[in-house]
Amino acid sequence: MNKPLQETNETKLLGFTICKSLTWNSHVENVISLVDKKICLLRLCRRFLTTFSSKQFYYQFIHCHLIQGIQIYYSLSPKYLRDSLYLCQKTAIRIIANVHFLPPVLSSTSSLCKQFSILPLPTLHKYFCSIYAFRIFIDNYSDYLSEIFVRQQHKYPVINT
């Protein structure tokens, strides 16, 4: 039971790939690889699915991988990896809209994102970082805010009906 630990270059912990150099590059590359496989499956199934079902497939099998830990790895990974993730999302959205055969110039994903109510990856990153910051703010100031509202006493009588 006193076995020495083996040194590895990377390991998986709670769904995240942690490498020896403590960068998020290998994790983002694994997410890209996983999402690419799901996009291929979506492309194969698209002709049998309605638009609503395709959108549900996106949220069930692609979106969940894109947003898991997005606050951390999207901020710290190199731009080419972030762009690759965003390109994966754009490809999936084009498949949902059934315009995946058109060149990227003719099928703008910003209008498709609005049409399907899907937030683009950079906006998702900002959204989740905002939620995280809001939770920190509320946790730190909830006692202070509750004291302010408890201490304030109004001077008008309350009429019971």
C-alpha positions in Angstrom: 0.0 0.0 0.0 3.0 2.3 0.2 3.4 2.6 -3.6 5.2 5.6 -5.0 3.2 7.9 -7.2 3.8 7.7 -11.0 4.7 10.9 -12.7 2.6 11.6 -15.8 2.5 14.4 -18.3 -1.3 14.9 -18.0 -4.2 13.4 -16.1 -8.0 13.8 -16.0 -9.6 15.2 -12.9 -13.4 15.9 -12.7 -13.6 16.0 -16.5 -10.7 18.5 -16.9 -7.4 17.5 -18.4 -4.6 18.9 -16.2 -1.1 18.8 -17.8 2.3 18.9 -16.2 2.9 22.5 -17.2 -0.4 23.6 -15.7 -1.8 25.0 -18.9 -5.2 24.4 -20.3 -4.1 23.7 -23.9 -4.5 19.9 -23.7 -7.9 20.3 -22.1 -9.1 22.6 -24.8 -7.7 20.3 -27.5 -9.6 17.4 -25.9 -12.8 19.5 -25.9 -12.3 20.4 -29.5 -11.7 16.7 -30.4 -14.8 15.6 -28.5 -17.0 18.4 -30.0 -15.7 17.6 -33.5 -16.9 14.0 -33.1 -20.4 15.2 -31.9 -20.5 17.6 -34.9 -19.9 14.7 -37.3 -22.7 12.8 -35.7 -25.0 15.8 -35.9 -24.0 16.1 -39.6 -24.9 12.5 -40.2 -28.3 12.7 -38.4 -29.3 16.1 -39.6 -31.4 14.9 -42.6 -33.5 12.8 -40.2 -34.0 15.5 -37.6 -36.2 18.6 -37.5 -34.6 21.9 -36.7 -35.9 21.7 -33.1 -34.4 18.3 -32.7 -31.1 19.4 -34.1 -31.1 22.3 -31.7 -31.8 19.9 -28.8 -29.0 17.6 -30.0 -26.7 20.7 -30.0 -27.6 21.6 -26.4 -27.4 18.0 -25.2 -24.1 16.9 -26.8 -22.1 19.9 -27.9 -23.1 23.0 -25.8 -22.5 21.2 -22.5 -18.9 20.5 -23.4 -18.3 24.0 -24.6 -19.5 25.6 -21.4 -18.0 23.3 -18.8 -15.3 25.4 -17.1 -15.5 28.1 -19.8 -14.6 30.8 -17.3 -11.2 29.2 -16.6 -10.0 27.7 -19.8 -11.4 30.2 -22.3 -9.6 33.0 -20.5 -6.3 31.2 -20.2 -5.9 29.2 -23.4 -4.2 30.7 -26.5 -6.2 32.5 -29.1 -5.9 29.8 -31.8 -7.5 27.3 -29.4 -10.3 29.7 -28.5 -10.9 30.4 -32.2 -11.0 26.6 -32.8 -13.7 26.2 -30.2 -15.7 29.1 -31.6 -15.3 27.6 -35.1 -16.7 24.3 -33.8 -19.7 26.1 -32.4 -20.2 28.0 -35.7 -20.1 24.7 -37.6 -22.7 23.2 -35.4 -25.0 26.2 -35.8 -24.6 26.1 -39.6 -25.6 22.4 -39.5 -28.7 23.1 -37.4 -29.7 25.8 -39.9 -29.0 23.4 -42.7 -26.7 25.9 -44.4 -23.5 23.9 -43.7 -22.8 23.5 -47.4 -22.6 27.3 -48.0 -19.3 29.2 -47.7 -18.9 31.0 -44.4 -19.3 34.4 -46.1 -22.8 33.6 -47.2 -24.0 32.1 -43.9 -23.3 34.5 -41.1 -23.5 32.8 -37.8 -24.5 36.0 -35.9 -27.9 36.1 -37.6 -28.2 32.3 -37.1 -27.4 32.6 -33.4 -30.1 35.2 -33.1 -32.6 33.1 -35.0 -32.0 30.0 -32.8 -31.4 32.0 -29.6 -27.9 30.5 -29.1 -25.2 32.7 -27.5 -21.9 32.8 -29.4 -19.0 31.4 -27.4 -17.3 34.8 -26.6 -20.6 36.0 -25.3 -21.1 32.8 -23.3 -17.7 33.4 -21.7 -18.7 36.9 -20.7 -22.0 35.7 -19.4 -20.6 33.0 -17.2 -17.8 35.3 -15.9 -20.5 37.8 -15.0 -22.5 35.2 -13.1 -19.4 34.1 -11.3 -18.6 37.7 -10.3 -22.2 38.4 -9.2 -22.1 35.3 -7.0 -18.9 36.5 -5.4 -20.3 39.9 -4.9 -23.5 38.5 -3.3 -21.6 36.1 -1.1 -19.4 38.9 0.2 -22.0 41.5 0.7 -25.1 39.5 1.5 -24.6 40.1 5.3 -23.9 43.8 4.8 -27.0 44.3 2.6 -29.2 42.4 4.9 -28.0 44.6 7.8 -28.8 47.7 5.9 -32.4 46.6 5.1 -33.0 45.4 8.6 -31.7 48.5 10.3 -33.8 50.8 8.3 -37.1 51.4 10.0 -39.9 53.3 8.4 -41.8 55.8 10.4 -45.2 55.3 8.9 -47.8 53.1 10.6 -48.7 49.9 9.0 -52.4 49.5 8.3 -53.6 45.9 8.8 -56.6 45.0 6.6 
